[in-house]
Amino acid sequence: MSPTLPRRRLLGGAGLLAAMPALPRPARAQPAWPSRPVRLVVGFTAGSATDVTARIFAQAFGQAWEQPVVVDNVSGNSGAIGTDRVAKAAPDGYTLLWAGNAAITVLPAMQALPFDPLRDLASICATLAMASVILANRESGPRTLDALIAAARARPGGLAYGTPGVGTPQHIAGEMLCHQAGIRMEHVPYRGANLADVMSGVLPVGIQNAGAAMPLLREGRLRGLAVTSSGRTVAAPEVPTVAEQGFPGFEALSWFGLMAPAGTPRPIIDKVRAAALGVLADPEQRARLAQLGLDPVGSTPEAMRDRIAADIPKWGRVIAEAGIPTTR
């Protein structure tokens, strides 16, 4: 036997192996989501209605998923800075957005933004809607909406009102009121709740989400002049609407929803939505939300996306009619 024969056989076998197609590697089992803490970004400061509502859902999500859900307040530009942070995050489900409608439906009609809410974000579920409340200092502020309008007419531009920021539904409500009443007031934008300055008298008037305002109204620390919904809210039925005080059809609502970076897998989207709907269906949570002037909504991802697409041009028309400056 030739001494080189075993080597030839070995080489021949190696060539045969090289010619064979590679066998697929067994797929690694993906860990169940979430397997680590989830970050829920809120575009406003702690204590704002956006923050308060986000924390209610974050706590419930953490219990359902058995993982911490950490609220991350990234405030600025009426929620747009936090929204942009989520739009640029990895689409792995570990960064979610508690979106207010300001950044995703109002600001796109006012500013050139670094994100597109329809292209760069995935809608999950619309969650809550609420009115805003026109508030006044109990001692130095006007006692009625008529008194507020009269004071603004007496001093054009001399009366200031605070809101959570430029382009928020509260800002739009204030400018709509000015436009329809034929008055001029100075807008003072904050990075969140302006309630402390109204209570202290720094500002005579503020417009704030019902979720943040209702506890202070009940305690008698602020005076409610009007709500911006079409009907009175069950949380404060004694506060009349703007519409019933001489401005028929007046309505400016806030709503909240959950979003994720575009490309987030649909099973994760569906799991987050299911947890949100669980919160909205819970009788204790519904009662808690009602006390804050919040109405449960609930939606499919597709319905939320359609709402955003419809609201952007709607608010654009309101902004144009009220003469609100834009930078687009």
C-alpha positions as CSV (number, residue, x, y, z in Angstrom):
1,M,0.0,0.0,0.0
2,S,1.3,3.4,-0.9
3,P,2.2,5.4,2.1
4,T,0.5,8.4,0.6
5,L,-2.9,6.7,0.1
6,P,-4.3,7.6,3.5
7,R,-3.4,11.2,2.9
8,R,-5.2,11.2,-0.5
9,R,-8.2,9.6,1.1
10,L,-8.1,12.3,3.8
11,L,-7.8,15.1,1.3
12,G,-10.5,13.6,-0.8
13,G,-12.8,13.5,2.2
14,A,-12.0,17.1,3.0
15,G,-12.9,18.1,-0.5
16,L,-16.2,16.3,-0.2
17,L,-17.0,18.0,3.0
18,A,-16.1,21.4,1.5
19,A,-18.5,20.8,-1.4
20,M,-21.4,20.0,0.9
21,P,-23.7,22.8,1.8
22,A,-23.3,24.1,5.3
23,L,-25.9,22.9,7.7
24,P,-28.0,25.7,9.3
25,R,-27.0,26.5,12.8
26,P,-29.8,25.9,15.4
27,A,-31.6,29.2,16.0
28,R,-31.0,30.7,19.4
29,A,-34.2,31.1,21.4
30,Q,-35.0,34.8,21.8
31,P,-35.6,35.8,25.4
32,A,-39.2,36.7,26.2
33,W,-39.8,40.4,26.1
34,P,-39.2,42.2,28.4
35,S,-36.2,40.5,30.0
36,R,-34.9,43.7,31.5
37,P,-36.2,47.1,32.6
38,V,-38.2,49.2,30.1
39,R,-37.9,52.9,29.8
40,L,-41.1,55.0,29.3
41,V,-40.1,58.5,28.0
42,V,-42.3,61.4,29.0
43,G,-41.8,64.7,27.3
44,F,-42.8,66.9,30.2
45,T,-41.7,67.5,33.8
46,A,-42.6,65.5,36.8
47,G,-46.0,66.6,38.2
48,S,-47.5,67.5,34.8
49,A,-50.6,65.6,33.6
50,T,-48.5,63.8,31.1
51,D,-46.2,62.6,33.8
52,V,-49.0,61.7,36.2
53,T,-50.8,59.6,33.7
54,A,-47.6,57.9,32.5
55,R,-46.8,56.8,36.0
56,I,-50.2,55.2,36.5
57,F,-49.6,53.0,33.4
58,A,-45.9,52.4,34.1
59,Q,-46.7,50.9,37.5
60,A,-49.3,48.6,36.0
61,F,-47.0,47.6,33.2
62,G,-44.3,46.7,35.7
63,Q,-46.6,44.5,37.7
64,A,-47.9,42.8,34.5
65,W,-44.5,42.2,33.0
66,E,-42.5,41.5,36.2
67,Q,-39.9,44.0,35.1
68,P,-39.3,47.6,36.2
69,V,-40.8,50.2,33.9
70,V,-38.9,53.4,34.5
71,V,-40.4,56.8,33.7
72,D,-37.8,59.1,32.1
73,N,-38.8,62.8,32.0
74,V,-37.1,64.3,28.9
75,S,-38.8,67.7,28.8
76,G,-38.6,70.5,26.3
77,N,-40.3,72.0,23.3
78,S,-43.7,70.7,24.3
79,G,-42.7,67.1,24.4
80,A,-40.8,67.2,21.1
81,I,-37.3,66.6,22.6
82,G,-38.5,63.4,24.3
83,T,-40.4,62.3,21.3
84,D,-37.3,62.7,19.1
85,R,-35.3,60.7,21.6
86,V,-37.6,57.7,21.2
87,A,-37.8,58.1,17.4
88,K,-34.0,57.6,17.3
89,A,-33.9,54.7,19.8
90,A,-33.4,51.1,19.0
91,P,-36.6,49.4,17.9
92,D,-36.3,46.6,20.5
93,G,-39.2,47.5,22.8
94,Y,-37.1,48.7,25.7
95,T,-37.7,52.4,24.9
96,L,-41.4,53.5,24.7
97,L,-43.0,56.9,24.5
98,W,-46.0,58.2,26.5
99,A,-47.0,60.7,23.8
100,G,-49.1,63.8,24.3
101,N,-50.8,65.0,21.2
102,A,-48.9,68.3,21.3
103,A,-45.7,66.9,19.9
104,I,-47.2,64.5,17.4
105,T,-50.2,66.4,16.0
106,V,-49.8,70.2,16.9
107,L,-46.1,70.9,16.6
108,P,-45.8,69.3,13.1
109,A,-48.1,72.0,11.9
110,M,-46.0,74.7,13.6
111,Q,-42.4,73.7,13.3
112,A,-39.9,71.8,11.2
113,L,-39.2,68.9,13.6
114,P,-36.3,66.4,13.5
115,F,-38.8,63.5,13.4
116,D,-41.9,62.5,11.5
117,P,-44.6,61.0,13.8
118,L,-46.0,58.9,11.0
119,R,-42.7,57.7,9.6
120,D,-40.3,57.5,12.6
121,L,-42.7,56.2,15.3
122,A,-44.9,53.2,15.6
123,S,-48.4,53.8,17.1
124,I,-49.4,51.4,19.8
125,C,-52.6,52.6,21.4
126,A,-54.5,55.8,22.1
127,T,-55.1,55.7,25.8
128,L,-56.7,58.7,27.4
129,A,-58.4,62.0,26.6
130,M,-59.1,65.0,28.8
131,A,-60.2,68.6,28.8
132,S,-58.0,71.5,30.0
133,V,-59.0,73.9,32.7
134,I,-58.7,77.7,32.5
135,L,-57.5,78.5,36.1
136,A,-57.1,81.6,38.1
137,N,-55.5,82.6,41.4
138,R,-58.2,82.6,44.1
139,E,-57.2,86.0,45.5
140,S,-55.9,88.1,42.7
141,G,-57.1,86.4,39.6
142,P,-60.4,87.0,37.8
143,R,-63.5,85.2,39.2
144,T,-65.2,84.3,36.0
145,L,-64.4,83.8,32.3
146,D,-66.3,87.1,31.5
147,A,-64.1,88.9,34.1
148,L,-61.0,87.5,32.4
149,I,-62.1,88.7,29.0
150,A,-63.0,92.1,30.4
151,A,-59.7,92.5,32.0
152,A,-57.9,91.5,28.8
153,R,-59.9,94.0,26.8
154,A,-59.0,96.8,29.3
155,R,-55.3,96.0,29.1
156,P,-54.5,94.5,25.6
157,G,-51.4,92.3,26.0
158,G,-51.1,93.3,29.7
159,L,-52.7,90.0,31.0
160,A,-50.5,86.9,31.0
161,Y,-51.5,83.3,30.9
162,G,-49.3,80.2,31.4
163,T,-49.4,76.9,29.6
164,P,-47.2,73.8,29.6
165,G,-45.5,75.0,26.4
166,V,-45.7,76.3,22.9
167,G,-47.9,74.2,20.6
168,T,-49.6,72.4,23.5
169,P,-53.4,72.0,23.4
170,Q,-53.5,74.5,26.2
171,H,-51.6,77.1,24.1
172,I,-54.0,76.4,21.2
173,A,-57.0,76.8,23.6
174,G,-55.7,80.1,24.9
175,E,-55.1,81.5,21.4
176,M,-58.5,80.2,20.2
177,L,-60.1,82.1,23.1
178,C,-58.2,85.3,22.3
179,H,-59.2,85.0,18.6
180,Q,-62.8,84.3,19.2
181,A,-63.2,86.9,22.1
182,G,-61.2,89.6,20.2
183,I,-58.7,90.0,23.0
184,R,-54.9,89.8,23.3
185,M,-53.1,88.1,26.2
186,E,-49.4,87.4,26.6
187,H,-48.6,83.7,26.4
188,V,-46.0,82.4,29.0
189,P,-44.9,78.9,28.0
190,Y,-43.5,76.6,30.7
191,R,-41.8,73.2,30.4
192,G,-44.7,71.5,32.2
193,A,-47.2,72.4,34.9
194,N,-47.6,76.1,35.7
195,L,-49.9,75.5,38.7
196,A,-47.4,76.7,41.4
197,D,-47.0,80.1,39.8
198,V,-50.8,80.6,39.5
199,M,-51.3,79.6,43.1
200,S,-48.6,82.0,44.2
201,G,-49.9,84.9,42.1
202,V,-46.9,85.1,39.8
203,L,-49.4,84.4,37.0
204,P,-53.0,85.5,37.3
205,V,-54.2,82.8,34.9
206,G,-53.1,79.4,33.7
207,I,-54.4,76.8,31.3
208,Q,-53.6,73.2,32.4
209,N,-54.6,69.6,31.8
210,A,-57.5,68.5,34.0
211,G,-55.4,65.6,35.2
212,A,-53.0,68.0,37.0
213,A,-55.5,70.7,37.9
214,M,-58.4,68.7,39.4
215,P,-56.8,67.9,42.8
216,L,-56.0,71.6,43.4
217,L,-59.4,72.7,42.3
218,R,-61.0,70.2,44.8
219,E,-58.7,71.5,47.6
220,G,-59.8,75.1,46.8
221,R,-56.3,76.2,46.0
222,L,-57.2,77.4,42.5
223,R,-60.4,78.7,40.8
224,G,-61.7,77.0,37.7
225,L,-63.1,79.5,35.2
226,A,-63.9,77.1,32.3
227,V,-63.2,73.7,30.8
228,T,-62.2,73.4,27.2
229,S,-64.3,70.3,26.4
230,S,-67.7,70.5,24.6
231,G,-69.5,69.3,27.8
232,R,-68.8,69.6,31.5
233,T,-66.5,67.1,33.0
234,V,-67.8,64.7,35.7
235,A,-64.7,65.4,37.8
236,A,-65.7,69.1,38.2
237,P,-69.3,69.5,37.1
238,E,-69.5,72.9,38.7
239,V,-67.0,74.4,36.2
240,P,-68.8,75.6,33.1
241,T,-67.4,75.0,29.6
242,V,-66.0,77.8,27.4
243,A,-68.7,76.9,24.8
244,E,-71.6,77.6,27.2
245,Q,-70.1,81.0,28.2
246,G,-70.6,82.6,24.8
247,F,-68.4,80.6,22.5
248,P,-70.5,77.8,20.9
249,G,-68.5,74.9,19.4
250,F,-65.3,75.7,21.3
251,E,-63.4,72.6,22.1
252,A,-59.7,71.8,22.6
253,L,-58.8,68.4,24.1
254,S,-55.6,66.7,25.0
255,W,-55.1,63.0,24.4
256,F,-52.3,60.6,25.2
257,G,-51.0,57.5,23.5
258,L,-48.3,54.9,23.6
259,M,-45.7,54.8,20.8
260,A,-42.4,53.1,20.0
261,P,-39.6,53.5,17.5
262,A,-40.6,52.6,14.0
263,G,-39.6,49.0,13.3
264,T,-40.5,47.7,16.7
265,P,-41.7,44.1,16.3
266,R,-45.5,43.7,16.1
267,P,-45.6,41.1,18.9
268,I,-44.1,43.7,21.3
269,I,-46.5,46.3,20.0
270,D,-49.4,43.9,20.7
271,K,-48.1,43.0,24.2
272,V,-47.8,46.7,25.2
273,R,-51.3,47.4,23.8
274,A,-52.8,44.5,25.7
275,A,-51.3,45.8,28.9
276,A,-52.7,49.3,28.2
277,L,-56.2,48.0,27.5
278,G,-56.0,46.0,30.8
279,V,-55.4,49.3,32.7
280,L,-58.3,50.9,30.9
281,A,-60.6,48.0,31.7
282,D,-59.8,47.8,35.3
283,P,-62.7,49.3,37.4
284,E,-60.4,50.7,40.1
285,Q,-58.1,52.4,37.5
286,R,-61.1,53.8,35.6
287,A,-62.4,55.3,38.8
288,R,-59.0,56.8,39.6
289,L,-58.7,58.2,36.1
290,A,-62.2,59.7,36.2
291,Q,-61.3,61.6,39.4
292,L,-58.5,63.3,37.4
293,G,-60.9,64.2,34.6
294,L,-59.6,61.6,32.3
295,D,-61.7,59.6,29.8
296,P,-60.4,56.1,28.7
297,V,-60.0,55.7,25.0
298,G,-58.3,52.6,23.8
299,S,-57.6,51.9,20.1
300,T,-55.8,49.7,17.6
301,P,-52.4,50.9,16.4
302,E,-53.9,51.6,13.0
303,A,-56.7,53.7,14.4
304,M,-54.2,55.8,16.5
305,R,-52.0,56.3,13.4
306,D,-55.1,57.4,11.4
307,R,-56.0,59.9,14.2
308,I,-52.5,61.4,14.1
309,A,-52.7,61.7,10.3
310,A,-56.1,63.5,10.5
311,D,-55.2,65.8,13.5
312,I,-52.1,67.4,11.9
313,P,-54.0,69.2,9.2
314,K,-56.9,69.9,11.5
315,W,-54.7,71.7,14.0
316,G,-52.9,73.4,11.1
317,R,-56.2,75.0,10.1
318,V,-56.9,76.2,13.7
319,I,-53.4,77.6,14.0
320,A,-53.8,79.5,10.7
321,E,-57.2,80.9,11.7
322,A,-56.0,82.0,15.1
323,G,-52.9,83.7,13.6
324,I,-50.5,81.6,15.8
325,P,-46.9,82.2,14.6
326,T,-45.2,79.2,13.0
327,T,-41.6,78.5,12.0
328,R,-42.2,75.9,9.2
